[in-house]
Amino acid sequence: MNFLSHFYFTKSIDNPYYTLGGILPDLFRNHHESWKFNPEKQFISFKENSDLAFLYSGWKLHLKVDMLFHNSAPFKLHTSLLRKELANVFLTLPKRPFFLAHVGYELTLDSLLIRNKLVDTNLFYQKLVAVDAAILDTFMDKLGIIGSQSFHPFLNNFIESRYLESYNKTKSLIYALDRIGQRVWIEKFSERETEEAMLVFDKALNDLNPVFLDVFKLLDKEINQRSGL
């Protein structure tokens, strides 16, 4: 899931570190592709500080949500439908309709959360601003990250740009999809690809709007059931 979809699952707890933890694995990967850490497998303790504990709890929730999401029936159905449509737009390699459908579905969910006013983007960014950089440094030190100071300008730019708020526009979704694709294959979308992809996603947003919350309800139910074990 993308950033605002993860925020959907953390917003019920009013804690900035929980909010940041809920998106931190993706922020790390976006900042540097080699920043892939597994504190849950390293048996690192964060219990000595409540802020660190909330960061870690958000981190673990992120992993749980992603695992359930990528194995869910809605994910498989809607990415399959999108892939078939995008296969008529992106006709040659290296651009891969399967990858674009996966990312595109996640971006579409973020967009629909904004359009239906189910997440408060102002609150999202306010929580991130409230995080103490020293606490984040301690968390990264425990993970064994070298050069952690490079992450702070990246995070500040993420907050200050507020680019997630632009996802209420289809054009911005396609721009984001293009930028994400360029990390894999460098080549930009052509003008034709951009225009045709906008038509595909306009239709997808319209078709998904009545049912897009189903996947959130399903994941919420599964998370609660697993927490009760």
N, C-alpha and C positions, 0 to 999 in steps of 0.2 A: 504494500500500500504506500501511497505517497504521504507527504507531511501532514496535510490537513485531515486526512482520513485517520492517521495515527492520533492526531490531536482529539478527534472525536471520542476515542477510547480513554484518553487521559483527562479530559476536561471536567469530569465529575469530581476530581480531587484538586482542590485549590492550592497547588504547590508548584512553584516555578521549576524546581529541580525534577519533579515528576514529569512535567511537560517537556523539558529538554531531554530527559532520559528517553522519553517515548519516541523521539526523532533522531537521537544521537547516532545510532548505527548508520543511518543513511547520510547524515551530515559528514561523518568521518569518511565514508566511501566517496562522497562527492568531493571532499577536500583532497583526498589522496587515495588512489585506487588500492594501494597496499595497506591502508589502515583498516584491517579486518581483525577484530579482536573478539575473544570469547571468554570474558571474565567469569561467566557461569561455569565454564569447564576448567578454569584455572584455580578455582576454590579461593578466590580473593575475597577478603572480608571488607565490607564497607559499613559495619555496624557501629563503629566508634563515633560516627557523626550522622545526625538525622538527615542532613542535606545530601550527604553521600548515599545514604540508604535510599532516599527517594529517587536519586539519579539512577541507582542500580535497579530499583523496582520498575521505573519507567523503561529502562533498557530491556529488562526481562519481558515486560508486557509487549514491547515492540516485537521481539523475537516470536513470542507466542502468537500474536496477531498475524504476522507474516506467514507463519507456518500454517495456521488454520485457513487463512485467506487463499493461499496458493493451492490448497488442496480442496477448496470448496467447490460445490456445484455451480454457483453463480460465476465464479472466476473462469471455470472451464467453459461454460456456455458462452459467456459474453466475449471472452477473448477469441473463441473459435468463430463467432459471428463477425467480429471486427476483422479477424485475419482474412476471412473470405472476401470482405469488402476491400480491404487494403491490398490484397493480391492483385486487384484490378487497377490499382493506382501505382504501386511500386513494382515495376515489371522486371527489373534486372538487379542482379547483385552489384554491390554488397548489401544494399538495403533489404532488410528481411521483414516481411509482413508479420511473421510470428512475434518477433521482438517488439515491433511497433504496436501490435495489438495488445501485448502484455502491458507495456508502458502506457499506451493510450487509454486503456480501461482504467488504470489507476488515476491518471490525470482527469479523466471524465468524472470519476467519483468525487474528487476534490472539487471540481467545478460545480457539480450538482449540490454538494453540501453548502457551498457559498450561495448558489442561486436560490436554494430553499431556506436560507438563513438558519442552518442547523449547526454552523460553527461561527464563532465570533472572532474574526481575524484580528481585530484590535486587541482583544483579550489574549489571543495567542502570542502576538508580538510583545505585549506588555509583560507577560510571564517570562519570556526569553530575556528581555532587558533586565529583569529583576535578579537574574542569576549572578552570583558573585564569581568573578573570574578565578579567584583563589581556590574556591571549592572545585571548580572544573579542572584546574591545574592538578589538584590533589588526586582527583579521579583519574586523570590521564597518567599521572606519575605511577599510580598503582597498576595501571595497565602496562606499564613499561614503555610508554610512548616517548621516543626521542624527538626533540624539536617540536614540542607541544605548543610553543609560543606562536608558531606559524598558523595555528588553528584560530586564534582569536580574531585577527583581521578578517578571515574568511567568515566566521560566525557573525561578526559585526556587519559585514556587507550583506549577508543573508537577511539580517534583521532590518537594516536600514533601507534596503531596496524594496522590501515588502512585495516582491514580485508574485508571490502566491495569490495576492488579491486580484491580479489580472486574469486569473483562470476562469473568471466568470464570462470571458469573451473567447469564442471559438478560435479566433485568430491567434490569441496568446497561447492557447493550448497547442496549436500546430507549431508555433514558434518554439515552445518548450520541447515538444516531441522531436523537432528537428535538431535542437541543440543537444539533447540526450543521445540521439542517433549519431551525431558527429563524434561523440566520444568513442564510438565503436568503429565507424567507417569513414570518418572525416568529411566525406562528400555531403554538401548541402542538398536539401530538397530543391528540385527544379521548380520553376514557376507553375508548370502544369501539375506537378505532384502536390504542391502547396494548395492550389485551388481545388483540386479534386479531393484531397484529404480533408479540407474544410467542409465540403459537402458531406463526406462520410461521417464526420464527427458531429455536424449539425443534426443529421438524422439519428445518430447514436444517442446524443444528448436528449433528443425528443422521445425516442423509444424507451430509453432507460429511466427517464424521470419518474414514471409511475411505480417502478419496481426497484430502483437502485438501493433503497434502504434495506431490502431483504437481506443482503449480504452482511450488513452491519448488525441486524437483529440476530442473524444466524451465528455470527462470531461472538456477539455478546452472550448468547445463550450457552455456547460451548465453553467460553472462558469461565462463566459463572459455575457451570457444571464441574469443570476441572478444578476450580478453586475450592469446591466443596468436597473434593475427594480426600 
